[in-house]
Amino acid sequence: MQDFLFSGWGAFWVTLFMLMPFAAMLAYIVYRKSVFDTGPGTTPVKTLSKMEGIWLTFVFVFFVGINLGSLKYMPYIAEARAATSGLPLQEIDVTAKSWGYEMSSRQVEAGRPVRFSGRSVDTQHGFAVYHPDGRMLFTMLLMDGLKQPTTVVHTFKEPGTYKVRCLEYCGIAHHVMLDELTVVKSN
């Protein structure tokens, strides 16, 4: 259930839900000031301070809660989990160039963490991996001239054929910059 909240349409609805209290408060204030109380405000400062304190406390608790709930979806957390899982990392070196990928391997085992280390040799490229059902799992930005490779650690849960696509416009044949990864059952 929580996976849905932090990806795709779930993230959109969570963001929209988080904006609703602000939109409702703004609409209430604008309506109230334009219809009922068109003159200067008469609310005592003590009352305003108390209302501001309650509102700010609610906003702080709400946003801190959402952020703490999303921590496990951060790439750094996934890397830390993979490093402490005790399972050996599968390493895949990726080199992007117009208009394809060179990968040290195109087959990995499900259930074992994989570290993708990517570089570009000519221009900016993307490296996005898609689940067989079409969901994007992760993406990396590969830029020419960096001293260190871009890295992402991901653990594939299910066997299958995963599509790889470039998401950064890299030239006239960008649309053909496709590849595949095969995820097999672990032994």
C-alpha positions as CSV (number, residue, x, y, z in Angstrom):
1,M,0.0,0.0,0.0
2,Q,2.7,2.5,0.9
3,D,4.6,1.8,-2.3
4,F,1.6,3.2,-4.2
5,L,1.8,6.5,-2.2
6,F,5.3,7.3,-3.2
7,S,5.3,6.5,-6.9
8,G,3.4,7.6,-10.0
9,W,-0.2,8.6,-9.5
10,G,0.0,7.9,-5.8
11,A,2.7,10.6,-5.4
12,F,0.4,13.0,-7.4
13,W,-2.6,12.3,-5.1
14,V,-0.5,12.6,-2.0
15,T,0.8,16.0,-3.2
16,L,-2.7,17.1,-4.1
17,F,-3.9,16.0,-0.7
18,M,-1.2,17.9,1.1
19,L,-2.1,21.1,-0.8
20,M,-5.8,20.8,0.1
21,P,-5.6,22.3,3.6
22,F,-3.8,25.3,2.2
23,A,-6.3,25.8,-0.6
24,A,-9.2,25.4,1.7
25,M,-7.8,28.0,4.2
26,L,-7.0,30.4,1.4
27,A,-10.5,30.1,-0.1
28,Y,-12.1,30.6,3.4
29,I,-10.1,33.7,4.1
30,V,-10.7,35.3,0.7
31,Y,-14.4,34.5,0.9
32,R,-14.7,35.7,4.5
33,K,-12.9,39.0,3.8
34,S,-14.7,39.7,0.5
35,V,-18.3,39.0,1.7
36,F,-18.6,39.4,5.5
37,D,-15.8,41.4,6.8
38,T,-14.7,43.9,4.2
39,G,-13.0,46.4,6.6
40,P,-9.8,46.1,8.6
41,G,-9.5,43.1,10.8
42,T,-10.8,43.3,14.4
43,T,-9.4,40.0,15.7
44,P,-7.3,40.5,18.8
45,V,-3.6,39.8,18.4
46,K,-3.7,37.1,21.1
47,T,-6.3,35.1,19.2
48,L,-4.3,35.4,16.0
49,S,-1.1,34.2,17.7
50,K,-2.9,31.2,19.1
51,M,-4.5,30.3,15.7
52,E,-1.1,30.7,14.0
53,G,0.6,28.5,16.6
54,I,-2.1,25.7,16.2
55,W,-1.9,25.9,12.4
56,L,1.9,25.9,12.2
57,T,2.0,22.9,14.6
58,F,-0.4,21.0,12.5
59,V,1.6,21.8,9.3
60,F,4.9,20.9,10.9
61,V,3.6,17.5,12.3
62,F,1.9,16.7,9.0
63,F,4.9,17.4,6.8
64,V,7.4,15.8,9.1
65,G,5.2,12.7,9.2
66,I,5.0,12.5,5.4
67,N,8.8,13.0,5.1
68,L,9.6,10.3,7.7
69,G,7.2,7.9,5.9
70,S,9.0,8.4,2.6
71,L,12.5,7.8,3.9
72,K,12.6,4.2,3.0
73,Y,12.1,5.1,-0.6
74,M,15.2,7.2,-0.8
75,P,18.0,5.7,-3.0
76,Y,20.5,6.2,-0.2
77,I,18.4,4.0,2.1
78,A,18.2,1.3,-0.5
79,E,22.0,1.4,-0.9
80,A,22.5,1.2,2.8
81,R,20.1,-1.8,3.0
82,A,21.9,-3.6,0.2
83,A,25.3,-2.9,1.8
84,T,24.2,-4.4,5.2
85,S,22.1,-7.3,3.8
86,G,25.1,-9.6,3.7
87,L,24.4,-10.5,0.1
88,P,27.2,-9.9,-2.4
89,L,26.5,-7.1,-4.8
90,Q,26.1,-7.8,-8.5
91,E,28.1,-5.1,-10.3
92,I,27.0,-3.8,-13.7
93,D,29.1,-1.1,-15.4
94,V,27.1,1.0,-17.9
95,T,28.7,3.2,-20.6
96,A,26.2,5.3,-22.6
97,K,27.1,6.7,-26.0
98,S,25.2,7.8,-29.0
99,W,22.7,5.9,-29.3
100,G,23.2,2.8,-27.1
101,Y,24.5,1.3,-24.0
102,E,27.5,-0.9,-23.3
103,M,26.8,-3.0,-20.2
104,S,29.2,-5.4,-18.5
105,S,26.3,-7.8,-18.1
106,R,22.6,-7.9,-19.1
107,Q,21.6,-10.6,-16.7
108,V,21.1,-10.4,-13.0
109,E,19.6,-12.6,-10.2
110,A,16.4,-11.6,-8.5
111,G,16.6,-11.0,-4.8
112,R,20.3,-9.9,-4.9
113,P,21.2,-6.2,-4.9
114,V,22.7,-4.8,-8.1
115,R,25.0,-1.8,-8.3
116,F,24.7,0.0,-11.6
117,S,27.7,2.3,-12.2
118,G,27.1,4.5,-15.3
119,R,29.1,6.9,-17.4
120,S,28.6,8.8,-20.6
121,V,31.3,9.3,-23.2
122,D,29.8,11.9,-25.4
123,T,26.8,13.8,-24.1
124,Q,24.1,13.7,-21.4
125,H,22.1,10.4,-21.3
126,G,19.5,8.8,-19.1
127,F,19.4,5.2,-17.9
128,A,15.9,4.3,-16.8
129,V,14.9,0.8,-16.0
130,Y,11.3,-0.3,-16.4
131,H,9.5,-3.3,-14.8
132,P,7.9,-5.7,-17.4
133,D,4.5,-4.2,-16.5
134,G,5.7,-0.7,-17.6
135,R,6.4,0.9,-14.2
136,M,9.7,2.9,-14.0
137,L,11.8,1.4,-11.2
138,F,14.7,3.9,-11.2
139,T,16.6,6.3,-13.4
140,M,20.2,7.7,-13.5
141,L,21.5,10.8,-15.2
142,L,24.7,10.0,-17.0
143,M,26.8,13.1,-17.8
144,D,30.0,13.4,-19.9
145,G,33.2,14.5,-18.1
146,L,32.4,13.3,-14.5
147,K,35.3,11.8,-12.6
148,Q,33.1,9.4,-10.6
149,P,30.4,7.2,-12.2
150,T,26.7,7.7,-11.3
151,T,25.6,4.8,-9.2
152,V,22.3,3.3,-8.1
153,V,21.7,0.1,-6.1
154,H,18.5,-1.8,-6.8
155,T,17.2,-5.2,-5.9
156,F,14.9,-6.8,-8.5
157,K,12.2,-8.8,-6.8
158,E,10.8,-10.7,-9.8
159,P,12.3,-12.5,-12.8
160,G,11.5,-11.1,-16.2
161,T,12.7,-8.9,-19.0
162,Y,13.2,-5.3,-18.0
163,K,13.4,-2.5,-20.5
164,V,16.1,0.2,-20.4
165,R,15.5,3.6,-22.0
166,C,17.3,6.9,-22.3
167,L,15.2,9.7,-20.8
168,E,17.5,12.6,-21.7
169,Y,17.3,13.9,-25.2
170,C,20.7,13.0,-26.6
171,G,20.4,13.7,-30.3
172,I,18.6,12.7,-33.5
173,A,18.4,9.0,-32.8
174,H,17.5,9.3,-29.1
175,H,14.2,7.4,-29.6
176,V,16.2,4.2,-30.6
177,M,18.3,4.2,-27.4
178,L,16.8,1.1,-25.9
179,D,18.1,-2.0,-24.2
180,E,17.0,-4.8,-22.0
181,L,18.0,-6.5,-18.7
182,T,17.1,-10.1,-18.0
183,V,16.4,-10.9,-14.3
184,V,16.5,-14.7,-13.5
185,K,15.6,-16.6,-10.4
186,S,18.4,-16.8,-7.9
187,N,20.0,-20.1,-7.4
